[in-house]
Amino acid sequence: MPGGGVVITGTTEVSRVEAPVTAKAYFICAFAAFGGIFFGYDTGWMSGVLAMPYFIRQYTGLPYPDPNDKAAVTAFHLPASDQSLTTSILSCGTFFGALIAGDLADQMGRRTTIIAGCGVFTVGCILETASTGLGVMVAGRLIAGLGVGFISAIVILYMSEIAPKKVRGAVVAGYQFCITIGILLANCVVYATQKRDDTGSYRIPIAVQFLWAIILAVGLLLLPESPRYFVKKGKLEKAAKSLASVRGQAIDSDYIQDELAEIIANHEYEMQVIPQTSWLGSWANCFRGSIFKGSSNSRRTTVGILMQMMQQLTGINFIFYFGTVFFTSLGTISNPFLISLITTLVNVCSTPISFWTVERFGRRKILIIGGSGMVIMPYIVGIIGVTAGRESQHNKAAVSAMIAFICFNISFFAATWGPCAWVVIGEIFPLPIRSRGVGISTSSNWFWNCIISVITPYLVGTGKGDANLGAKVFFLWGSLCCLSLAFAYFFVPETKGLTLEQVDKMMEETNARHSASWVPHSTFAQEMGLTNKGVSISAPTEDIKAAVIQHEMKRDNEQH
């Protein structure tokens, strides 16, 4: 067989399909999680900016109202249509950005796609900062959204492919933690500039985003590409070097041979199951098979789409997009910007809980617990809001209770559905469709994010034709969380403690409700005939396929 040097050797021991965890793997994943800053910061600054007096005057032409003129104070706000457009257009861009990124990540690589996203985001950020009217702001938000879509989809893919199985859930949860940090930083900057009577009031919070793009792009230039990307492209020597770098092992160590052989064997297995056709056919592969079969691509893609949809339908971004506006509407809060900052702090402080729980209790269990909490808390907020918490009651204690239960609701989300939705979509797809599957799932997040951004201003707006639901909107969020709870119980598999290749096997052999009891019993390398030495990492892909076919023919002859 051609090729020399290091050879690929698989293992029959399920405990040896991954190298030990090293500090370097933690560092790489932690830095990649920095991409969540983009998502969070862009979510955070918009909520505060929409309520800034100077921004409202700049974009509507309305004069500052007399504090004693209640009618003028009530009317001094952006129209619901403008709030809806400026908020939702980012999600429109990210929807398409995530889909495009799914393709680019297979062509250019995971790392390069994220860096490209930083560049696109920077262009949009320039337009946002320069804007003095709705047109340029909307164009900037749309372009920035494309970049955020690249980053939000592929950071999850990159982290899932390089993180060790024992801590994969925790390090991917770090992405959600970075989202919360981004929201907090945005609220801090907005809080500091809210009273400025010039364009700096909104331009400073927007311009800070340049810093995140520079840090992430420069840092990724120094990090290795995903070894699974190189396996997919048939570049086994680069895959071995990348895996050795990520795992902190010598390229010829047994650990690297065993893990690389398992990745290659799983990929060869999936390539036999998933036909490789045209560009459109490759997208169609994501929906191949019966949706009622747990291991089919269509079932996995549907779970990914619904996972991200359910995360958005918890209503959490209502608080972070329109929280300042909503708290102002309660009528008894003197500093709604400060309350928004407090809710953001709750989000940040609650998310690290998931670092431990996601690996201790598993994905399914904490999703079910979190879903239960997010059914109860919004209903309590809604009940108080339509009784003692009504503005006409002037009951500060009731309003304080509403804020407290909103914080409890945020805490449930931050420790469960916030990080877990990202963890699950990074784990359930086989390598041949993984980048597109994660891209489709992430685009679902942004699609529903966009829908919520569009409709929420009309649901809680007080203008003519608006629903003016006020606190009653929390009944809607609580009811939708009932769907999230049912979805987690019936459809989300338990992936704790498994390699991505073992997740693939688990989904073939059991269903979501019984997945927690499944244990690995064989390796793909064993099944595909890569447990014998002799396949060089510099050998062409065709030689590996030939070895696999030869093994299968031998096995078939033995069975007959």
Protein Blocks (a to p, Z undefined) as FASTA:
>chain_A
ZZehjdddddfbfklmcccddfklmmmmmmmmmmmmmmmmmmmmmmmmmmgmklmmmmno
pacddfklmklmmmnccdfklmmmmmmmmmmmmmmmmmmmmmmmmmnopklmmmmmmmmm
mmmmmmmmmpcbfklmmmmmmmmmmmmmmmmmmmmmmmmmmpcfklmmmmmmmmmmmmmm
mmmmmmmmmmmmmmpccfklmmmmmmmmmmmmmmmmmmmmmpccdfklmmmnopaklmmm
mmmmmnopafkbmklmmmmmmmmmmmmmmmmmmccddfklmmmmmmgcjfklmkbmklmm
mmmmmmmmmmmmnommmmmmmmmmmmmmnopafblmlmmmmmmmmmmmmmmmmmmmmmmn
omklmmmmmmmmmmmmmmmmmmmmmmmmpmklopaklmmmmmmmmmmmmmmmmmmmmmmm
mmmmmmmpcfklmmmmmmmmmmmmmmmmmmmmmmmmmmmmcbehiaolmjmlmmmmmmmm
mmmmmmmmmmmccfehiafklmmmmmmmmcfklmmmpccfbdfklmnopabghiafkbcf
klmmmmmmmmmmmmmmmmZZ
